[in-house]
Amino acid sequence: MKRIAVLTSGGDCSGMNAAIRAVVRAALAEGLEVVGVQKGYHGLIDNHFQPLDTRSVSNMLQRGGTFLQSARCREMYEEPGQQLAAENLAALGVQGLVVIGGDGSLRGALALTRRGMPVIGIPASIDNDIPFTDMSLGVDTALNNIIYAVDCLKDTASSHDRAFVVETMGRNCGYLAVAAAIASGAEVTLLPEAPYDIAEVCSHLRRRFDEGRSNSIIMVAEGAGNGQKIAEQIKDAIGFETRVMILGHYQRGGSPSAFDRILAARFGVGAVEALLAGERGKMLGLAAGGLKLTPLEQVIEAGKRPIDQIMLSLSQVLGI
């Protein structure tokens, strides 16, 4: 193996640049050439490549997002697009590919593997919904962003006797919401994995206000309901001022945490080592503190990573 490529795909997250940097530096240390693919799978189809060296990734460790940029690519869901992407890689002399991204990105990686390209996937999704890894890249930074925002909200909530509904990302997975609720001391958490009765939520909040606790944080994963509508229901039922904060894409950005920087380094170096060892069609995952390779077919077939039962239990014990 003499030349490998690296791309980022799907939604961006903090730690992607750190992972690219690790891939480049590890590959160069092994005497390999590295090519960066611009704008995800669109770059493969449109032949948008750039050579990468140590200067290319200088000062990238602390930057959020991805300097290679990212995009969703409909063509990669169809055979002609997949075949063209594989042919373009082969024509460039690429003998291995590292794909950094979420579920859709890993599906594209599997399609390229089936067309003869050795691919190693790195899970990157702030929802933490990718199976066979304890933590995906970007999750820890997103959690820290949420906690900082909620800590600021608590100051104004206590000053004005308000309830705040905080809507986090998590269309199909409530990990961010429940983890942030535990870490920030929220009073209620609403998740797509756990049915809830808004009347019971309102009764709980009303009891808190009656006991003299005049502010509350209600953490809502976007897949559990619309934050604005939930706030209106709560306000009508409890009679106290209620505000909404939809965190949106704020959660994805910012300088990666120490955890994400180290995880990115481990994933990036591990991906290069896996390619050199002859591995293909697999995803690196964090498992009990170590790294583990899982076939991409198995990752895709498993679907969404189930919510962490330990986190759910913690939230129940703590009365969230």
C-alpha positions in Angstrom: 0.0 0.0 0.0 1.5 3.3 -1.1 -1.4 5.8 -1.2 -4.6 6.2 0.9 -7.4 8.7 1.0 -9.5 10.2 3.8 -12.9 11.9 3.7 -15.5 13.3 6.1 -19.1 12.8 5.3 -22.6 13.6 6.6 -23.1 16.0 9.5 -19.9 17.7 10.8 -18.8 17.4 14.4 -15.9 18.5 16.5 -13.0 16.1 16.4 -13.1 15.4 12.6 -10.1 17.7 11.9 -8.2 16.0 14.7 -9.0 12.6 13.2 -7.9 13.7 9.7 -4.7 15.0 11.3 -4.0 11.6 13.0 -4.7 9.7 9.7 -2.3 12.0 7.8 0.5 11.9 10.4 0.2 8.1 11.0 0.2 7.4 7.2 3.2 9.6 6.5 5.1 7.9 9.4 4.6 4.7 7.5 5.8 6.1 4.2 2.4 6.4 2.6 1.0 9.3 0.5 -2.3 10.8 1.6 -5.0 12.3 -0.5 -7.9 14.3 1.0 -11.3 14.1 -0.6 -13.2 17.4 -0.5 -16.9 17.7 0.3 -17.4 14.0 1.2 -18.7 11.5 -1.3 -19.4 14.4 -3.8 -15.6 14.8 -4.0 -15.2 11.2 -5.0 -17.7 11.5 -7.7 -16.6 14.9 -9.0 -12.8 14.2 -8.6 -12.2 16.9 -6.0 -8.9 15.7 -4.3 -6.0 17.4 -2.6 -2.7 16.0 -1.4 -2.2 16.2 2.3 1.0 16.5 4.3 2.0 17.7 7.8 1.6 21.3 6.8 -1.9 20.6 5.5 -3.0 19.5 9.0 -1.0 22.0 11.0 -3.1 23.8 13.6 -6.1 21.6 12.8 -6.2 19.7 16.1 -8.1 22.4 18.0 -10.5 23.4 15.2 -14.1 22.2 15.1 -15.8 21.1 11.9 -13.9 19.7 9.0 -11.5 21.5 6.7 -12.1 19.0 4.0 -15.8 20.0 4.3 -18.7 17.6 4.2 -21.9 17.1 2.3 -24.7 14.5 1.9 -24.6 12.8 -1.5 -27.6 11.3 -3.1 -25.6 9.6 -5.8 -23.9 7.3 -3.3 -27.3 5.7 -2.6 -27.3 4.4 -6.2 -25.1 1.9 -8.0 -23.9 4.2 -10.8 -22.6 6.8 -8.3 -21.0 4.1 -6.1 -19.2 2.6 -9.1 -18.0 6.0 -10.4 -16.6 6.8 -6.9 -14.7 3.5 -6.8 -13.4 4.0 -10.3 -12.1 7.5 -9.5 -10.3 6.3 -6.4 -8.7 3.5 -8.4 -7.7 5.9 -11.2 -6.0 8.1 -8.6 -3.9 5.1 -7.4 -5.7 5.0 -4.0 -5.3 1.6 -2.3 -7.2 2.3 0.9 -9.8 4.8 2.2 -10.7 6.1 5.7 -14.3 7.4 6.0 -15.2 9.6 9.0 -18.9 10.0 9.5 -22.2 8.6 10.7 -24.7 5.9 9.5 -25.0 7.2 5.9 -21.3 7.6 5.6 -20.7 4.1 6.8 -23.2 2.8 4.2 -21.2 4.5 1.5 -18.0 2.9 2.9 -19.7 -0.5 2.7 -20.7 0.1 -0.9 -17.1 1.0 -1.8 -15.8 -2.1 0.0 -18.1 -4.3 -2.1 -16.5 -2.7 -5.2 -13.0 -3.7 -4.2 -11.8 -0.7 -2.2 -10.3 -1.4 1.2 -12.2 0.9 3.6 -12.0 1.6 7.4 -14.8 3.6 9.0 -14.5 6.0 11.9 -17.8 6.7 13.8 -18.5 10.4 14.0 -22.0 11.5 15.2 -23.0 13.7 18.1 -26.2 11.7 18.6 -24.0 8.7 19.7 -26.4 6.4 17.8 -23.8 4.3 16.0 -23.7 0.7 17.3 -20.5 -1.2 18.3 -18.8 1.8 19.8 -19.2 3.1 23.3 -18.7 6.6 22.1 -18.7 8.3 18.7 -16.4 11.2 17.8 -17.9 14.6 18.6 -20.3 13.4 21.3 -18.3 14.6 24.3 -17.8 18.1 22.8 -21.5 18.4 22.0 -22.3 17.4 25.6 -20.0 20.1 27.0 -21.6 22.7 24.7 -25.1 21.8 26.0 -24.0 21.8 29.6 -22.4 25.2 29.3 -25.6 26.6 27.7 -27.8 25.1 30.4 -25.5 26.3 33.2 -26.0 29.9 31.8 -29.8 29.3 31.6 -30.0 28.2 35.2 -28.7 31.6 36.3 -31.5 33.5 34.6 -34.1 30.8 35.4 -33.5 31.3 39.1 -33.5 35.0 38.8 -36.9 35.2 37.2 -38.8 32.1 38.4 -38.9 30.5 34.9 -39.1 27.1 33.4 -36.8 26.6 30.4 -37.4 23.9 27.7 -34.1 23.0 26.2 -34.3 21.2 22.9 -31.2 19.1 21.9 -30.4 17.2 18.8 -31.4 13.6 18.7 -34.0 12.7 16.1 -34.0 9.0 16.9 -31.6 8.8 19.9 -32.0 10.6 23.2 -28.4 10.1 24.4 -27.4 13.7 24.3 -30.6 14.8 26.2 -30.3 12.3 29.0 -26.6 12.6 29.5 -26.8 16.4 29.5 -29.7 16.3 31.9 -27.8 14.2 34.4 -24.7 16.3 34.1 -26.5 19.7 34.3 -29.1 18.8 36.9 -32.2 19.1 34.8 -35.6 18.4 36.3 -37.3 16.6 33.4 -36.0 14.7 30.3 -38.1 13.7 27.3 -36.7 11.1 25.0 -37.8 9.4 21.8 -37.1 6.0 23.4 -39.3 6.6 26.4 -43.0 7.4 26.1 -44.2 10.2 28.4 -47.4 11.9 29.5 -47.3 15.7 29.3 -49.9 15.9 32.0 -47.7 14.0 34.4 -44.7 16.2 33.5 -46.8 19.3 34.3 -48.0 17.8 37.6 -44.4 17.2 38.6 -43.4 20.7 37.7 -46.4 22.1 39.5 -45.4 20.2 42.7 -41.9 21.6 42.5 -43.3 25.2 42.2 -45.7 24.6 45.1 -42.7 23.4 47.2 -40.9 26.7 46.6 -38.6 25.6 43.8 -39.5 28.2 41.3 -37.3 27.3 38.3 -36.9 24.1 36.2 -35.0 22.9 33.2 -36.9 20.5 30.9 -34.5 18.7 28.5 -36.1 17.5 25.3 -34.5 15.5 22.5 -35.8 16.8 19.1 -37.2 13.3 18.3 -39.4 13.4 21.5 -41.4 16.4 20.4 -41.3 20.1 19.3 -39.7 22.2 22.0 -41.9 25.2 21.4 -45.2 23.2 21.5 -44.1 21.4 24.7 -43.3 24.8 26.3 -46.7 26.1 25.4 -48.4 23.0 27.0 -46.3 23.4 30.1 -47.0 27.1 30.5 -50.7 26.6 30.1 -50.8 23.9 32.7 -48.5 25.3 35.4 -49.2 29.0 35.0 -45.5 30.0 35.2 -43.4 31.8 32.7 -41.8 29.3 30.3 -39.1 29.9 27.8 -37.6 27.8 25.0 -34.0 27.4 23.9 -33.4 25.3 20.7 -29.7 24.6 20.7 -29.6 23.3 17.1 -26.3 23.4 15.2 -24.6 25.2 18.1 -24.1 21.7 19.6 -21.9 20.6 16.7 -19.3 23.3 16.7 -16.5 24.6 18.8 -13.0 23.4 19.7 -13.1 19.6 20.5 -12.8 18.5 24.1 -9.7 16.7 25.4 -11.6 13.5 25.2 -12.5 14.0 21.6 -9.0 15.0 20.6 -7.6 11.9 22.1 -10.3 9.7 20.7 -9.7 11.2 17.3 -6.0 10.4 17.6 -6.7 6.8 18.5 -9.2 6.3 15.7 -7.0 8.0 13.1 -3.9 6.0 13.9 -6.0 2.8 14.4 -7.5 3.2 10.9 -4.1 3.5 9.2 -2.8 0.5 11.1 -5.9 -1.5 10.2 -5.4 -0.8 6.5 -1.8 -1.7 6.6 -2.7 -4.9 8.4 -4.9 -5.9 5.5 -8.3 -5.1 7.2 -11.1 -3.9 5.0 -14.8 -3.2 5.2 -14.7 -2.6 9.0 -15.5 0.2 11.5 -13.3 1.1 14.4 -15.2 1.4 17.7 -14.4 2.2 21.3 -15.1 -0.8 23.5 -14.4 -0.9 27.2 -11.4 1.4 26.8 -9.9 -0.4 23.8 -10.4 -0.2 20.1 -12.4 -2.9 18.2 -13.0 -3.6 14.5 -16.5 -4.6 13.5 -17.5 -5.5 9.9 -19.5 -2.7 8.3 -22.3 -5.2 7.3 -22.8 -5.9 11.0 -22.8 -2.2 11.9 -25.4 -1.4 9.2 -27.6 -4.4 10.0 -27.7 -3.5 13.7 -29.4 -0.2 13.0 -29.5 2.5 15.7 -27.5 2.0 18.8 -30.0 1.5 21.7 -30.2 4.1 24.5 -27.8 3.4 27.4 -29.8 1.7 30.1 -27.4 2.8 32.7 -28.0 6.4 31.8 -31.8 5.9 31.9 -31.5 4.3 35.3 -29.4 7.1 36.6 -31.9 9.7 35.4 -34.7 7.8 37.2 -32.8 7.5 40.4 -31.9 11.2 40.4 -35.5 12.1 39.7 -35.0 13.5 36.2 
